[in-house]
Amino acid sequence: MRRISCETFLELRCLSGIAVSPDGRHAAYTAQTPELAGNGYLAELRLLSLEGGSDRRLAGPGKSLSYAWMDERTLVYPAAGAEGTDYMALPIDGGEASVLFSVPFRAGKALPLGGGRFAFTAPYAMRGEPDPGFDVLEDVPFWSNGAGFTAGKRTQLYVYGPDAGITQLTEPPFNVAGFTVSDGRILYTGSRFTDVQTLRHGVYVWDGGESRCLLEQDRYIVKLFDIWRDRAVLCLTDGLSYGNGENGDFFIVPLSGGEPELLLRHSDRCVGSTVGTDCRLGAGSAWRVDGDTLYSISTVERSSRIEYLDLATGEARVLTGEGSVEFLDAAAGRLVYLAFRGMRPGELYTLVNGAEKRLTHANDALIDSLELSVPEPIEAVTGAPVPVQGWVMKPLGYEPGRKYPAILSIHGGPRLSYGGVFFHELQLWAAEGYFVLFCNPRGSEGRGNEFADIRGRFGSIDYEDIMGFTDTALELYPDIDPARLGVGGGSYGGFMTNWIIGHTDRFAAACAMRSISNFVSSISTCDKGYLFLLEHMGVKPWENGGNMWDGSEILWEKSPLKYVKNVTTPTLFIHSNTDFRCYMDEALQMFVSLKQMGVPSKVVLIHNEGHELNRGGRPANRVIRLNALCEWFDKYLGGGPEA
């Protein structure tokens, strides 16, 4: 058995993109492997027989494919063409892919409408192609993490038909947020804006003629949407009670029009998995209507699970247990999903007579060769209405009675969560000789809207829970050396790391990653700060005539930079220079202040990466990041037991 190192993630195979064939006999999926030599990810399209169990490669290695089933025996995917996008038809029975149709611009995944017609989306530049020498900013947001500058661009919906050619169904300044198809109909969501984008989208249907508006813009935040028979199935919230992150309820709306009819209360849990891991790559769906059944993923307590809802009868039940379900797809009564179980990274599973059956073994050889630390669940009584849930991982080679350092890890969000699943970075710290502590304080997802709502209270009740959890961990594990505690986190976890070091000196080292230090600046540079961060601070410009500075004193009150004069903790900042979620000035402001005060500090600024560096950044840069983390904590905490 060997221990995890900074490079071990290079051996992982990450699965995604599940697509079950219309007859339920096959599932296509993508397997991606980090590749250090090319500093990227090798992806292959694979085909899994759900009847015979065979698992074979269809295409690749190459770039990840965005594909859909055209019929039971053929997949369709977009590829770069000579003058735009070629949509390729790939038979699963053998043979080369051939061009099905082409469009003269860059476009995305195509979904079949029948009769040789397909629906797809593509970006549209309202002011023509940008000049490479400068950018013009006239709307907000003007950039997006992972996509670069988006100013003046709107996503449009198109239909291709063998007779009619390309038809554009939407027009700027409308922006399409998402779409799905069923029986020749398209259900899509989006909003029309000129200056400031909204998170409240309208819902529309197209069935071959003119598009109809089912729900007008600005009424609801749409969390889920699909088609069932002649109705739209929607998870909606107005966001008025708990903000934009508020969990919604399930409704149905006739495709002919009408008001939403409540189908199921769901506001005590969110749609989708918020359980964190750094071993997830690619994309997939969190819900699917198959026949009269809606399958959806929800995060509850420490896990994300699949829930079943019979749309005809209203019967609801839970289908899967502890762990994390990431993506799913279903057709013809067959359900296939990607799940993290125990200490194994994501694999594909299905249900047979209600029992879970594993379909793939992509990471067996790797995981079976590793010595791992199993997270031990604990609960801490703090000021929260329920005990705070968390975990402690013992260092590898742990010997009772000897003192070890510990690292407290804080998740992002804050409406995300930790679970007891495989997490390469946390396993790395355990392998380096550290206790690892992590928890879900107030602000985390999985325990309802009330628990997750910390608007205007950043750095107060969440800080109380994190410190209370740390105290409990030290009480339950007396072999943790309280003089050798480290703390680190990314995004919201980076904010909280910056906040912690300005409010206590109990930590001997810290690492703030893709962090926020100054909300006064961040609300104007973060790609969604004008809505997301303002709201989290309790500032509501849409209720103040658009003035985001009314009542904005809280922005400085909740900024870690205000308390930087209290910091004595040696602190490392890891940031990316094209992170448009948390821009690099947030790390630099803290760093310059600490340097001026003589506090040991360092910045590792990684080029041409975004907010997802730790999860999907270039492999070489991920190794640089992990080495920097280990070196910093080893320098100030010294991994392993005391001499």
C-alpha positions in Angstrom: 0.0 0.0 0.0 1.2 3.5 -0.8 0.2 6.9 0.4 -1.4 9.7 -1.6 1.0 12.4 -2.9 0.5 15.7 -4.7 0.5 13.8 -8.0 -1.8 11.0 -7.2 -4.9 12.7 -8.7 -3.1 12.3 -12.1 -4.1 8.6 -11.9 -7.8 9.2 -11.4 -10.4 8.6 -14.1 -13.3 11.0 -13.7 -16.6 10.0 -15.2 -19.4 12.3 -16.4 -21.8 13.0 -19.2 -24.2 10.1 -18.6 -26.7 9.7 -21.5 -29.0 6.7 -21.5 -30.2 5.5 -24.9 -33.9 6.0 -25.7 -34.5 2.2 -25.5 -32.7 2.0 -22.1 -30.2 -0.6 -23.4 -27.1 1.5 -23.4 -25.5 4.4 -21.5 -22.8 6.6 -23.1 -20.4 8.5 -20.8 -17.2 10.3 -20.8 -14.0 9.2 -18.9 -11.4 11.9 -18.3 -7.8 11.4 -17.1 -5.4 14.2 -16.2 -2.3 14.2 -18.4 0.8 16.0 -17.1 2.8 15.8 -20.4 0.1 17.7 -22.4 -1.0 19.6 -19.3 -4.7 18.8 -20.0 -7.2 16.0 -19.7 -7.5 13.1 -22.1 -11.2 12.2 -22.6 -12.8 9.3 -24.3 -16.4 8.5 -25.1 -17.4 5.1 -23.7 -20.5 2.9 -24.2 -21.9 0.7 -21.4 -24.3 -2.1 -22.2 -27.0 -2.1 -19.5 -28.0 -5.6 -20.5 -24.8 -7.4 -21.2 -22.5 -5.4 -19.0 -19.8 -4.7 -21.6 -17.9 -1.4 -21.3 -16.0 -0.2 -24.4 -14.5 2.9 -25.9 -16.5 4.6 -28.7 -14.2 7.6 -29.4 -11.1 9.2 -28.2 -8.8 9.9 -26.5 -9.4 13.6 -27.3 -11.5 16.4 -26.1 -14.6 15.8 -24.1 -17.7 15.3 -26.2 -21.0 17.1 -25.7 -23.3 14.5 -27.1 -26.9 13.3 -27.2 -28.8 10.2 -28.5 -30.2 10.9 -32.0 -31.9 7.4 -31.9 -31.3 4.1 -30.2 -28.1 3.4 -32.3 -26.6 6.8 -33.0 -25.1 9.6 -31.0 -24.7 13.2 -32.2 -22.1 15.7 -31.0 -20.7 19.1 -32.1 -17.2 19.3 -33.5 -15.1 22.3 -34.8 -15.7 22.7 -38.5 -13.9 24.6 -41.2 -16.3 27.6 -40.9 -18.2 26.9 -37.7 -19.6 23.8 -36.1 -20.1 20.3 -37.7 -22.7 18.1 -36.0 -21.4 14.6 -36.2 -23.4 11.3 -36.2 -21.6 8.5 -34.5 -23.0 4.9 -34.8 -22.5 2.7 -31.8 -22.4 -0.5 -33.9 -19.1 0.6 -35.6 -18.0 2.9 -38.3 -16.7 6.4 -38.4 -18.6 9.5 -37.5 -20.0 11.5 -40.4 -21.2 15.1 -40.7 -25.0 15.3 -40.1 -25.3 19.0 -40.6 -23.2 22.2 -40.2 -23.8 25.7 -38.9 -21.6 28.7 -39.7 -20.8 29.6 -36.1 -19.7 28.1 -32.8 -22.5 26.2 -31.2 -23.2 23.7 -28.4 -24.9 20.4 -27.8 -27.8 19.5 -30.1 -30.9 17.7 -28.9 -33.1 15.9 -31.4 -36.7 17.1 -32.1 -37.6 14.3 -34.5 -37.9 14.4 -38.3 -34.3 15.3 -38.7 -34.6 18.5 -36.6 -32.4 19.5 -33.8 -32.3 22.3 -31.1 -29.1 23.9 -30.0 -27.8 27.1 -28.5 -25.0 29.4 -29.5 -23.4 32.7 -28.2 -24.5 35.8 -30.1 -22.3 39.0 -30.1 -24.7 42.0 -30.0 -22.0 44.4 -31.2 -20.4 42.0 -33.7 -17.1 40.3 -33.1 -14.9 42.1 -30.5 -11.7 43.8 -31.4 -8.7 42.0 -29.9 -7.2 45.2 -28.8 -9.9 46.4 -26.4 -13.1 45.5 -24.7 -16.3 47.6 -24.5 -18.3 47.1 -21.2 -22.0 48.2 -21.3 -23.7 45.5 -19.2 -23.3 43.6 -16.0 -21.9 41.0 -15.6 -19.1 41.9 -18.0 -17.2 38.7 -17.5 -17.8 35.2 -16.2 -15.6 32.7 -14.5 -14.3 30.2 -17.0 -15.7 32.1 -20.0 -13.8 35.4 -19.9 -15.4 38.6 -21.1 -19.1 38.2 -21.8 -20.1 41.9 -22.2 -22.5 42.3 -25.1 -23.0 38.6 -25.6 -26.3 36.7 -25.3 -26.9 33.0 -25.8 -29.6 32.3 -28.4 -31.7 29.2 -29.2 -31.8 27.7 -32.7 -33.5 24.9 -34.6 -32.1 23.1 -37.6 -34.3 21.2 -40.0 -33.3 19.5 -43.2 -35.8 21.6 -45.2 -36.0 24.9 -43.3 -32.3 25.1 -42.5 -31.3 27.2 -39.4 -34.1 29.1 -37.6 -33.2 31.4 -34.7 -36.0 31.2 -32.1 -34.8 34.0 -29.8 -33.5 37.5 -30.3 -31.1 39.6 -28.2 -31.2 41.1 -25.7 -32.9 37.9 -24.5 -30.4 35.4 -23.0 -31.2 31.7 -22.9 -30.2 30.1 -19.6 -31.1 26.5 -20.5 -33.3 24.2 -22.6 -34.7 20.7 -22.9 -36.8 18.8 -25.5 -39.6 16.3 -25.6 -41.8 15.1 -28.5 -40.8 17.9 -30.8 -41.2 20.6 -28.2 -38.6 22.8 -26.6 -38.9 24.1 -23.0 -36.4 26.9 -22.3 -35.6 29.5 -19.6 -34.0 32.9 -19.8 -34.3 36.6 -19.4 -34.2 39.8 -21.4 -31.8 42.4 -20.1 -29.8 45.4 -21.4 -27.8 46.6 -18.5 -28.0 44.3 -15.5 -28.7 40.6 -15.7 -31.3 39.1 -13.3 -31.4 35.6 -11.7 -35.2 35.5 -12.1 -35.9 33.8 -15.4 -39.0 33.4 -17.6 -40.1 30.0 -18.8 -41.1 29.5 -22.5 -42.2 26.7 -24.8 -41.8 26.2 -28.5 -43.8 23.5 -30.3 -43.1 24.3 -34.0 -44.8 27.7 -34.2 -44.3 30.8 -32.1 -42.8 30.6 -28.6 -45.2 31.0 -25.7 -44.4 32.5 -22.4 -45.5 30.1 -19.5 -44.1 32.2 -16.7 -43.0 35.7 -17.2 -39.6 37.0 -16.3 -38.8 38.3 -12.8 -41.3 36.2 -10.9 -39.3 33.1 -10.1 -35.8 31.7 -9.8 -36.0 28.4 -11.8 -34.1 25.6 -10.1 -35.3 22.7 -12.3 -37.3 22.4 -15.5 -38.5 19.5 -17.7 -41.5 18.3 -19.7 -44.0 15.8 -18.6 -46.8 14.9 -21.0 -48.4 18.3 -21.8 -47.0 20.1 -18.8 -43.8 21.7 -17.6 -42.4 20.4 -14.3 -40.6 23.2 -12.5 -38.8 23.7 -9.2 -39.4 27.4 -8.4 -38.8 29.9 -5.7 -39.3 33.7 -5.6 -36.2 34.1 -3.4 -38.0 36.6 -1.1 -37.6 34.8 2.2 -34.1 33.4 2.0 -32.5 35.0 -1.0 -31.3 33.8 -4.4 -30.0 30.6 -3.0 -33.4 29.7 -1.5 -34.5 26.1 -2.0 -37.7 25.8 -4.1 -40.8 23.6 -4.4 -42.0 21.5 -7.3 -44.8 22.8 -9.5 -46.5 21.9 -12.8 -47.7 24.3 -15.4 -49.7 23.4 -18.5 -47.8 23.9 -21.7 -50.9 25.7 -23.0 -50.5 28.3 -20.2 -51.8 28.8 -16.7 -50.6 29.4 -13.1 -48.2 27.0 -11.4 -49.9 24.2 -9.4 -48.0 23.0 -6.3 -46.8 19.4 -6.8 -44.5 18.8 -3.9 -42.9 20.8 -1.0 -39.1 20.6 -1.5 -37.8 23.7 0.3 -36.1 21.7 3.1 -33.5 20.5 0.6 -31.9 21.7 -2.6 -31.9 20.3 -6.1 -28.5 18.9 -7.0 -25.4 17.8 -5.1 -23.5 20.3 -3.1 -21.2 17.8 -1.5 -17.7 18.9 -2.2 -14.9 16.9 -3.8 -11.9 17.7 -6.0 -12.3 14.5 -8.0 -15.2 15.6 -10.2 -14.8 16.6 -13.8 -17.3 17.2 -16.6 -21.0 17.8 -16.4 -24.3 16.1 -16.2 -27.9 16.4 -15.2 -29.3 16.5 -11.7 -32.8 15.6 -12.8 -34.7 13.7 -15.6 -38.3 12.9 -16.4 -38.8 9.4 -17.6 -42.4 8.4 -18.3 -44.4 9.5 -15.3 -41.3 9.6 -13.0 -39.2 12.5 -12.1 -35.8 11.5 -10.8 -33.9 14.3 -9.0 -30.8 14.7 -6.9 -31.2 16.4 -3.5 -28.6 17.3 -0.8 -29.8 16.2 2.6 -27.7 16.3 5.8 -24.3 14.8 5.0 -25.2 13.2 1.6 -26.7 13.8 -1.8 -29.3 11.3 -2.9 -31.7 10.4 -5.7 -35.4 11.0 -5.0 -38.3 9.5 -6.9 -41.5 11.4 -7.6 -44.5 9.8 -9.4 -45.9 12.8 -11.4 -49.2 11.1 -11.9 -49.9 10.2 -8.3 -47.6 12.4 -6.3 -45.9 9.5 -4.6 -42.4 10.4 -3.4 -39.6 8.3 -2.0 -35.8 8.2 -1.5 -34.0 5.8 -3.8 -30.3 5.9 -2.6 -28.4 6.2 0.6 -25.3 7.8 2.1 -22.6 9.3 -0.1 -22.8 11.6 -3.0 -24.7 11.3 -6.2 -23.5 13.8 -8.8 -25.2 13.2 -12.1 -28.0 11.0 -13.5 -29.9 10.1 -16.6 -32.9 7.8 -17.3 -34.8 6.4 -20.2 -37.2 3.5 -20.8 -37.3 2.7 -17.1 -33.5 2.5 -16.8 -31.7 4.9 -14.3 -28.0 5.3 -14.4 -26.1 7.7 -12.1 -22.6 8.7 -11.0 -22.0 8.3 -7.2 -19.2 8.5 -4.7 -19.4 5.6 -2.3 -17.2 5.2 0.7 -13.6 6.0 -0.1 -14.1 5.4 -3.8 -14.2 8.2 -6.4 -17.2 8.4 -8.7 -18.4 5.3 -10.5 -21.6 4.6 -12.5 -24.4 2.7 -10.7 -28.0 1.6 -11.4 -30.8 0.2 -9.3 -31.9 -3.4 -9.7 -35.0 -4.3 -7.7 -34.3 -1.4 -5.5 -30.7 -2.4 -4.8 -27.7 -0.4 -6.0 -25.5 -2.1 -8.5 -22.1 -0.8 -9.6 -21.6 -0.7 -13.4 -18.0 0.6 -13.7 -14.7 0.0 -12.0 -12.7 2.9 -13.4 -10.6 3.5 -10.3 -10.5 0.2 -8.5 -6.8 -0.5 -9.2 -5.8 3.0 -8.0 -7.9 3.0 -4.8 -7.0 -0.5 -3.9 -3.3 0.4 -4.0 -3.7 3.4 -1.6 -3.6 3.7 2.2 -6.4 6.0 3.0 -7.8 7.7 6.1 -11.5 7.2 6.6 -13.4 10.3 7.8 -15.0 9.8 11.3 -18.3 11.7 11.7 -18.7 13.9 14.8 -21.2 16.5 15.9 -20.6 19.7 17.8 -23.1 21.6 20.0 -22.7 25.3 19.1 -25.2 28.1 19.0 -26.9 26.5 16.0 -30.4 25.1 16.5 -29.1 21.6 15.6 -25.6 20.1 16.2 -23.1 21.0 13.6 -22.0 18.0 11.6 -18.5 17.3 10.6 -15.6 14.8 10.3 -12.2 14.1 11.6 -9.6 12.2 9.6 -6.6 10.7 11.5 -3.1 11.0 10.1 -1.8 7.9 8.4 0.5 6.0 10.7 -1.3 7.5 13.7 0.0 6.3 17.0 -2.3 7.0 20.0 -0.6 9.1 22.7 1.6 11.1 20.4 0.7 14.7 19.4 0.0 15.6 15.8 -0.8 18.9 14.0 -4.2 19.4 12.4 -5.6 21.4 9.5 -9.1 22.8 9.6 -10.6 22.9 6.0 -13.5 25.2 5.2 -15.7 24.6 2.2 -16.8 27.2 -0.4 -20.3 28.5 -1.1 -21.3 29.1 1.6 -24.4 27.1 0.4 -22.2 24.0 -0.3 -21.3 21.2 2.0 -18.8 18.6 2.9 -19.6 14.8 3.0 -17.6 11.8 4.0 -16.5 11.0 0.4 -13.2 10.7 -1.3 -11.4 14.1 -1.4 -7.8 14.0 -2.8 -6.6 17.1 -1.0 -7.9 16.1 2.4 -6.4 12.6 1.9 -3.1 14.3 1.0 -3.0 16.1 4.3 -3.7 12.9 6.2 -0.9 11.2 4.3 1.4 14.1 5.2 0.8 13.5 8.9 -2.0 15.8 9.8 -5.3 15.4 11.5 -7.9 16.8 9.1 -11.0 18.6 10.4 -14.0 19.7 8.3 -17.6 20.6 9.0 -20.9 22.1 7.7 -21.5 25.2 9.8 -24.6 27.4 9.4 -24.7 28.7 5.8 -24.1 25.2 4.5 -26.6 23.4 2.3 -28.5 20.2 3.2 -30.4 21.2 6.3 -33.0 23.6 4.9 -33.4 27.3 4.1 -33.3 28.5 7.7 -29.9 26.8 8.5 -28.4 28.0 5.2 -29.5 31.6 5.5 -26.6 33.7 6.9 -27.3 36.9 4.8 -25.9 39.9 6.7 -24.3 37.5 9.2 -21.1 36.4 7.5 -18.3 36.0 10.1 -20.7 35.7 13.0 -22.8 32.6 13.4 -20.8 30.7 10.8 -17.6 31.6 12.6 -19.2 30.6 15.9 -20.0 27.1 14.5 -16.6 26.6 13.0 -14.8 27.5 16.2 -17.2 25.4 18.2 -16.6 22.5 15.9 -12.8 22.9 16.3 -13.1 22.9 20.1 -15.2 19.8 20.0 -12.7 18.0 17.7 -9.8 18.9 20.1 -11.8 17.5 23.0 -12.7 14.3 21.2 -9.2 13.8 19.8 -6.7 14.8 22.5 -3.8 13.8 20.4 -4.3 16.9 18.2 -1.6 19.5 19.2 -3.5 22.8 19.8 -0.3 24.7 19.2 0.0 23.3 15.7 -3.3 24.1 14.2 -3.7 25.3 10.5 -6.7 26.6 8.7 -7.4 26.8 5.0 -10.2 27.1 2.5 -11.3 28.4 -0.9 -13.8 30.9 -2.1 -16.2 31.4 0.9 -13.7 29.2 2.7 -11.0 31.6 1.7 -13.1 34.5 3.0 -13.6 32.6 6.3 -9.8 31.9 6.5 -9.1 35.6 6.1 -11.8 36.4 8.7 -10.5 33.8 11.2 -6.9 35.1 11.2 -8.2 38.6 11.9 -10.3 37.4 14.9 -8.1 34.8 16.6 -4.5 33.9 16.9 -5.1 30.2 17.7 -3.9 29.0 14.3 -0.2 28.7 13.6 -0.6 28.8 9.8 -3.2 29.6 7.2 -3.9 29.4 3.5 -6.6 31.5 1.9 -7.4 30.2 -1.6 -9.4 32.1 -4.3 -10.5 34.2 -1.4 -12.4 37.4 -0.7 -10.9 40.1 1.6 -12.8 43.3 0.7 -16.6 43.2 -0.1 -16.5 46.8 -1.1 -14.3 46.0 -4.1 -15.5 42.4 -4.7 -19.1 43.3 -5.4 -17.9 45.2 -8.5 -15.3 42.7 -9.7 -16.9 39.3 -8.9 -18.8 37.9 -12.0 -21.9 37.7 -9.8 -21.0 39.9 -7.0 -23.5 42.6 -8.0 -26.3 40.1 -7.0 -24.7 37.2 -5.1 -22.4 39.1 -2.7 -24.6 42.1 -2.2 -27.5 39.9 -1.2 -25.3 37.8 1.1 -24.2 41.0 2.9 -27.9 41.9 3.3 -27.8 44.8 0.8 -30.7 44.8 -1.7 -30.2 47.3 -4.4 -33.3 46.2 -6.3 -35.3 47.5 -3.4 -33.4 50.7 -3.2 -33.9 52.0 -6.7 -30.7 50.2 -7.9 -28.4 52.0 -5.4 -26.1 49.3 -4.1 -24.4 51.7 -1.7 -27.5 52.4 0.5 -26.9 50.6 3.7 -23.5 49.4 2.4 -21.6 50.0 5.7 -22.0 46.3 6.3 -19.7 45.6 3.3 -16.8 47.0 5.1 -17.9 45.6 8.5 -17.9 42.1 7.0 -14.6 42.6 5.1 -11.6 40.7 6.6 -9.4 43.5 5.4 -10.9 45.8 8.1 -9.4 43.5 10.8 -6.1 42.9 9.1 -4.3 44.9 11.8 -5.1 42.0 14.2 -3.4 39.3 12.1 -0.3 37.5 13.3 -0.8 34.2 11.6 1.7 33.3 8.8 -0.6 33.2 5.7 -0.3 31.8 2.2 -2.5 33.1 -0.6 -3.1 30.9 -3.6 -5.0 32.6 -6.4 -5.5 32.5 -10.2 -5.0 35.7 -12.3 -8.1 35.0 -14.4 -10.4 34.0 -11.6 -13.4 36.2 -12.3 -15.4 34.8 -9.4 -12.9 36.0 -6.8 -10.6 38.4 -8.6 -6.9 38.4 -7.7 -7.0 41.8 -6.1 -8.7 40.2 -3.1 -5.6 38.2 -2.3 -3.2 41.0 -3.1 -4.9 43.5 -0.7 -4.4 41.1 2.2 -0.9 40.2 1.2 0.3 43.8 0.9 -1.2 44.7 4.3 0.4 41.7 6.0 3.8 42.4 4.4 3.7 46.0 5.7 3.0 44.7 9.2 5.8 42.1 9.0 3.6 39.1 9.1 5.0 36.1 7.2 3.0 35.9 4.0 3.3 34.7 0.4 1.2 34.8 -2.8 1.3 32.0 -5.3 -0.5 33.5 -8.3 -1.1 30.9 -11.0 -1.6 32.2 -14.6 -4.5 31.5 -16.9 -6.6 29.6 -14.4 -10.0 30.4 -13.1 -12.0 29.7 -9.9 -12.0 25.9 -10.6 -8.2 25.5 -10.3 -8.3 23.0 -7.5 -11.0 20.8 -9.3 -10.4 21.3 -13.0 -7.3 23.4 -13.6 -4.5 22.3 -15.8 -2.8 19.3 -14.1 0.6 21.0 -13.8 -0.9 24.0 -12.1 -2.9 21.7 -9.7 0.4 20.1 -8.7 2.0 23.5 -8.1 -0.9 24.5 -5.9 -0.8 21.3 -3.8 3.0 21.5 -3.4 2.7 25.1 -2.2 0.1 24.1 0.3 2.1 21.2 1.7 5.3 23.3 1.9 3.6 26.1 3.7 1.9 23.9 6.3 5.0 21.8 6.8 7.1 24.9 7.4 4.8 26.3 10.1 3.1 23.2 11.5 5.5 20.3 10.7 3.5 17.3 9.5 3.7 14.2 11.6 4.0 13.5 15.4 6.1 15.7 17.6 9.7 14.5 18.1 
